[in-house]
Amino acid sequence: MWWFGKVKRQEVWDEEIQWPIGDIEAAHRIRVICRSAADSARKIADFADRPDSKKDSKQRDYEIERYERAAKAAMEIAMKISDGLLRDSSVRQIVGLCVTANDMKTARILFRAIQAVSIREEVLNDHPTLRQ
């Protein structure tokens, strides 16, 4: 029972991947990771607007660590996708996760990696803060 602190919850990004997986499966896995970590990303952004307290500090550290592990796992999977459009679409998902967490530095770096013009425009329409 992970909610009582007895057993640590297994996250989707901590699951072992039996390589090689196809590009479509990799893109699906990135989508699942980003959706699963979105709640942590939202909490991180909320913590930035509030003053610190001891209770919040421990929860904030947990959410930051959870978000960072998810983002790192998604980026590692995205690097192995060979199809350009599918990779760009997957990176778009990760950029959305980073923007939700207010991690604009990482979001801008990943945004520059998107090569498809149509996907870049969609990202800019969804996240105008990435315009420079």
C-alpha positions in Angstrom: 0.0 0.0 0.0 2.0 2.9 -1.3 -0.3 5.6 0.1 0.6 4.6 3.7 4.3 4.9 2.9 4.9 1.1 3.2 5.8 0.5 -0.4 7.2 3.0 -2.9 4.9 3.5 -5.8 6.3 2.3 -9.2 6.2 5.2 -11.7 5.6 4.6 -15.4 9.0 6.2 -16.2 10.8 3.9 -13.8 9.7 0.7 -15.7 12.4 -1.1 -17.5 12.2 -0.8 -21.3 13.1 -3.9 -23.3 14.9 -2.3 -26.2 14.5 -2.2 -29.1 11.0 -0.7 -29.2 9.4 0.9 -32.3 9.0 4.6 -32.8 5.3 4.5 -32.3 5.6 2.6 -29.0 8.3 5.1 -27.9 6.1 8.1 -28.7 3.2 6.4 -26.9 5.4 5.9 -23.8 6.5 9.5 -23.9 2.8 10.7 -24.0 2.0 8.4 -21.0 5.0 9.7 -19.1 4.1 13.4 -19.7 0.5 12.8 -18.8 1.5 11.0 -15.6 3.9 13.7 -14.5 1.6 16.6 -15.4 0.2 16.8 -11.9 3.7 17.2 -10.4 4.5 19.9 -13.0 1.4 21.8 -12.0 2.2 21.5 -8.3 5.8 22.8 -8.9 4.4 25.8 -10.6 1.9 26.3 -7.7 4.7 26.1 -5.2 6.6 28.9 -6.9 3.7 31.3 -6.1 3.5 30.5 -2.4 5.9 31.2 0.5 8.0 28.3 1.9 7.0 26.3 4.9 8.6 23.1 6.2 5.7 21.0 5.1 5.6 22.5 1.7 9.3 22.2 1.3 9.3 18.4 1.7 6.3 18.1 -0.7 7.9 20.5 -3.2 11.2 18.5 -3.2 9.3 15.3 -3.9 7.3 16.8 -6.8 10.4 18.4 -8.3 12.3 15.1 -8.1 9.3 13.2 -9.6 9.0 15.8 -12.5 12.7 15.7 -13.2 12.9 11.9 -13.4 9.9 11.9 -15.7 11.3 14.6 -18.0 14.7 12.9 -18.1 13.2 9.5 -19.0 11.0 11.0 -21.7 14.0 12.9 -23.2 16.1 9.7 -23.3 13.3 7.8 -25.1 12.8 10.7 -27.5 16.5 10.7 -28.5 16.1 7.1 -29.8 13.2 7.8 -32.1 14.4 7.7 -35.7 11.3 9.2 -37.5 11.7 13.0 -37.5 8.0 13.9 -37.3 7.3 11.4 -34.6 10.3 12.6 -32.6 9.2 16.3 -33.0 5.7 15.4 -31.9 7.1 13.6 -28.8 9.4 16.5 -28.0 6.3 18.8 -28.2 4.8 16.7 -25.4 7.9 17.1 -23.3 8.0 20.9 -24.0 4.4 21.1 -22.8 5.4 19.3 -19.6 8.3 21.7 -19.0 6.1 24.8 -19.6 3.5 23.4 -17.1 6.3 23.1 -14.5 7.5 26.6 -15.4 10.9 25.1 -16.4 11.3 27.6 -19.3 15.1 27.0 -19.7 14.5 23.3 -20.6 11.4 24.1 -22.6 13.4 26.5 -24.8 16.2 24.1 -25.3 13.8 21.3 -26.4 11.8 23.8 -28.5 14.9 24.5 -30.6 15.3 20.8 -31.2 11.9 20.6 -33.0 12.7 20.8 -36.8 9.2 20.5 -38.3 7.8 24.0 -39.0 4.2 23.0 -38.5 4.9 21.5 -35.0 7.0 24.5 -34.1 4.1 26.8 -35.0 1.7 24.6 -32.9 4.0 24.8 -29.9 4.3 28.6 -30.3 0.5 28.9 -30.5 0.1 26.7 -27.4 2.9 28.4 -25.4 3.5 32.0 -26.6 6.0 32.5 -23.8 8.5 30.5 -25.9 8.7 33.3 -28.5 12.0 35.1 -28.2 
